[in-house]
């Protein structure tokens, strides 16, 4: 995977080390992965963006993959999307990119949302993949949502309940998530990517950190979102989603983001949740079309 890319672990001013895959040249694009994956999820999209003339930076979020996994705090602020977004701004600055496009899938999309709110002068354009805004999804929670996304309510239970249950068979848990949310079959996940996902997720610190990610979303992130409820993201936003997945079936994705951003466009593809692996060609083409509108 990622032929022609280099891997680095970059130390931030807060002492955290963030692992990133870096390749290409041209305008920079920051790619942020989701749960329960790593930056490996971009293996089929990133080379297409490089071929289109972009620099691509695909980090592992704090708590995931080969990035550091700091111990959390009582209010879960260590894993707030504000903290995770600040990581990415400094990462890009250290790599020489003061302004950049950002793409976020799943949890990475929530980091991208906060990044665009907190650092609007850094972000040129932002794309979110298969999510509606966090507060919107919680407010609309019903039986269908709780059934399909039960992990939203399981992972936020006080430690160590979810951590201990997941740790009993992390490979089974991870693969069950991939199988349930993908509508294209497990074959869309390459052996190499799946091996990385499992290896990273087996680490107890990763399991704990990813639970904290969700606890933050159900607490401090909602407080931050409430404080900014009347603010709209200034950068243009592209929303992409899978029409066979939960988000595409339960939410009006474009309408939900039109309430959060000044300029919104988007489309759905006939796949499930994992657009970067279920529809890499379509995803890359949509991103390139969106980003080149500024050039």
C-alpha positions in Angstrom: 0.0 0.0 0.0 0.9 3.6 -0.5 3.7 3.1 -3.0 5.9 6.2 -3.3 4.7 7.5 0.1 6.9 7.9 3.1 5.9 7.4 6.8 6.9 9.7 9.6 6.1 10.1 13.3 6.1 13.8 13.9 6.4 15.2 17.4 4.0 18.0 18.2 4.6 20.8 20.6 2.4 19.0 23.2 4.8 16.1 23.0 2.4 13.8 21.1 3.8 11.8 18.2 1.5 11.6 15.2 2.1 9.0 12.5 1.5 10.2 9.0 1.8 8.8 5.4 3.0 11.6 3.1 3.2 11.6 -0.7 2.9 13.7 -3.9 3.5 17.3 -4.6 1.1 20.2 -5.2 -1.7 21.7 -3.2 -2.0 19.8 0.1 -4.9 17.5 1.1 -5.3 16.2 4.7 -7.0 12.9 4.8 -8.6 11.9 8.2 -9.7 8.3 8.8 -12.5 7.0 11.0 -13.3 4.2 13.5 -12.1 1.5 13.9 -9.5 2.0 11.1 -6.3 3.8 10.5 -4.9 6.0 7.7 -4.5 2.7 5.7 -8.2 3.2 4.7 -7.0 5.8 2.2 -4.8 3.3 0.3 -6.9 3.3 -2.8 -7.8 7.0 -2.8 -4.5 8.7 -1.8 -2.6 7.5 -5.0 -5.4 8.9 -7.2 -5.1 12.3 -5.5 -1.3 12.3 -6.0 -1.8 11.4 -9.6 -4.2 14.4 -9.9 -1.4 16.7 -8.7 -1.8 17.0 -5.0 0.3 16.5 -1.9 -1.4 14.0 0.3 -1.0 13.7 4.1 -2.8 10.8 5.8 -2.2 10.7 9.5 -3.5 8.4 12.2 -5.6 10.4 14.6 -4.4 10.5 18.2 -5.5 7.3 19.9 -5.4 5.3 16.6 -2.9 3.4 14.6 0.7 4.2 15.1 0.0 7.6 16.7 0.3 8.2 20.4 -2.5 7.3 22.7 -2.5 9.6 25.7 -4.3 8.7 28.9 -7.6 10.5 29.1 -9.1 13.0 31.5 -12.3 13.0 33.5 -14.1 15.3 31.0 -12.7 13.3 28.1 -11.3 16.5 26.6 -8.0 14.8 25.7 -10.1 13.2 22.9 -12.3 16.1 22.1 -12.5 16.9 18.4 -11.1 20.3 19.2 -7.9 18.7 20.6 -7.7 16.3 17.7 -8.2 19.1 15.2 -5.5 21.1 16.8 -3.1 18.1 16.3 -3.8 18.2 12.6 -3.3 22.0 12.2 0.2 21.7 13.9 1.0 18.6 11.9 0.3 20.4 8.7 2.2 23.5 9.8 5.3 21.4 10.6 5.1 19.9 7.1 5.0 23.4 5.6 1.3 23.7 4.9 -0.4 26.7 6.4 -3.5 26.3 4.2 -4.9 23.0 3.0 -8.0 21.0 1.9 -9.3 18.5 4.4 -11.2 15.3 4.0 -12.7 13.3 6.9 -14.4 9.9 6.9 -16.5 8.9 9.9 -14.7 10.1 13.1 -12.3 12.0 10.8 -15.2 13.9 9.4 -16.1 15.1 12.9 -12.5 16.2 13.4 -12.7 18.0 10.0 -15.9 19.7 11.0 -14.3 21.1 14.2 -11.1 22.0 12.3 -13.1 24.1 9.9 -14.9 25.9 12.7 -11.8 26.5 14.9 -9.3 27.2 12.1 -11.3 28.6 9.2 -8.3 30.5 7.9 -6.3 27.3 7.5 -8.9 25.3 5.6 -9.5 25.9 1.9 -12.3 23.3 1.4 -13.6 20.5 3.5 -15.2 17.2 2.6 -17.0 14.9 5.0 -17.7 11.2 4.1 -20.8 9.3 5.4 -21.7 11.4 8.4 -24.3 13.9 9.5 -23.3 16.4 12.2 -22.8 14.8 15.6 -25.6 16.8 17.4 -28.0 16.2 14.5 -27.5 12.4 14.8 -27.9 12.3 18.6 -31.0 14.5 18.4 -32.6 12.2 15.9 -31.8 9.0 17.6 -34.5 6.4 17.4 -34.8 2.6 17.4 -33.3 2.3 13.8 -30.4 4.5 14.7 -29.7 2.8 18.0 -29.9 -0.6 16.4 -27.6 0.2 13.5 -25.2 2.4 15.5 -25.4 0.7 18.9 -21.7 1.4 19.4 -22.5 5.1 19.9 -24.1 4.1 23.1 -22.0 1.1 24.0 -18.6 2.8 23.7 -19.6 5.7 25.9 -20.4 3.5 28.9 -18.0 4.1 31.9 -14.6 2.5 31.7 -13.7 -0.3 31.9 -16.9 -2.0 30.7 -16.6 -1.6 26.9 -12.8 -1.8 27.0 -12.8 -5.2 28.8 -15.5 -6.7 26.5 -13.8 -5.6 23.3 -10.4 -6.7 24.6 -11.7 -10.3 24.9 -11.7 -10.6 21.1 -10.7 -7.4 19.4 -10.3 -8.9 15.9 -13.9 -10.3 16.1 -15.2 -7.0 17.2 -13.4 -4.9 14.6 -14.4 -7.3 11.7 -18.0 -7.3 12.9 -18.0 -3.5 12.5 -16.5 -3.7 9.0 -18.9 -6.4 7.9 -22.0 -4.7 9.3 -21.3 -1.2 7.9 -19.9 -2.3 4.5 -22.6 -3.2 2.0 -20.0 -4.4 -0.6 -18.7 -7.4 1.4 -15.5 -8.0 3.3 -13.6 -8.4 0.0 -13.3 -4.6 -0.3 -10.9 -4.6 2.6 -7.5 -5.7 1.3 -5.6 -8.3 3.3 -2.8 -5.7 4.0 -5.3 -3.1 5.2 -7.2 -5.5 7.3 -4.0 -6.8 8.9 -3.1 -3.3 9.9 -6.5 -2.5 11.3 -6.4 -5.6 13.5 -2.8 -5.2 14.6 -3.5 -1.6 15.6 -6.8 -2.3 17.3 -5.5 -5.1 19.4 -3.5 -2.7 21.5 -5.3 -2.0 24.8 -4.4 1.6 24.7 -6.1 1.9 21.3 -9.3 0.3 22.5 -9.3 2.7 25.5 -8.6 5.7 23.4 -11.2 4.9 20.8 -13.8 4.5 23.6 -12.7 8.0 24.8 -13.2 9.4 21.3 -16.9 8.4 21.5 -17.2 9.5 25.2 -15.9 12.9 24.1 -18.5 13.1 21.3 -21.3 12.4 23.7 -20.1 15.1 26.2 -17.6 17.8 25.6 -17.9 17.8 21.9 -21.7 18.5 22.2 -20.9 21.4 24.5 -18.5 22.8 21.9 -21.1 22.3 19.2 -23.8 23.9 21.3 -21.6 27.0 21.8 -21.1 27.2 18.0 -24.6 26.2 17.0 -25.2 29.6 15.3 -21.8 29.4 13.5 -21.5 28.1 10.0 -18.3 26.8 8.5 -16.8 29.3 6.1 -15.0 26.9 3.8 -17.1 25.3 1.1 -18.2 21.8 2.1 -18.7 18.6 0.1 -20.7 15.8 1.6 -20.5 12.3 0.2 -22.4 9.3 1.6 -23.3 5.7 0.9 -26.9 5.4 -0.1 -27.0 1.8 1.2 -25.8 2.8 4.7 -27.4 4.1 7.8 -26.5 7.7 7.4 -27.9 7.8 3.8 -31.1 6.1 4.8 -31.9 7.9 8.0 -30.7 11.5 7.3 -31.1 14.1 4.7 -27.3 14.6 4.5 -27.3 17.7 2.4 -29.9 19.5 4.5 -28.1 18.5 7.7 -24.8 20.1 6.5 -26.6 23.1 4.9 -27.4 24.1 8.5 -23.7 24.0 9.4 -21.9 25.4 6.4 -22.4 28.4 4.1 -21.8 26.5 0.9 -22.7 22.8 0.6 -22.7 20.3 -2.3 -22.6 16.6 -2.4 -23.9 13.2 -3.6 -24.5 9.7 -2.6 -22.9 6.5 -4.0 -24.6 3.1 -4.1 -22.4 1.6 -1.3 -22.2 1.3 2.4 -20.3 3.3 5.0 -16.7 2.8 3.8 -16.5 5.0 0.8 -12.7 5.1 0.5 -12.7 1.3 0.1 -16.1 0.6 -1.4 -16.1 3.4 -3.9 -12.5 4.7 -4.2 -12.7 5.8 -7.9 -16.0 7.7 -7.4 -14.7 9.2 -4.1 -11.4 10.4 -5.6 -13.1 11.8 -8.7 -15.6 13.7 -6.6 -12.8 15.1 -4.4 -10.7 16.2 -7.3 -13.6 17.9 -9.0 -14.5 19.7 -5.7 -10.9 20.8 -5.0 -10.1 22.0 -8.5 -13.0 24.4 -8.3 -10.6 26.8 -6.5 -7.7 26.4 -8.8 
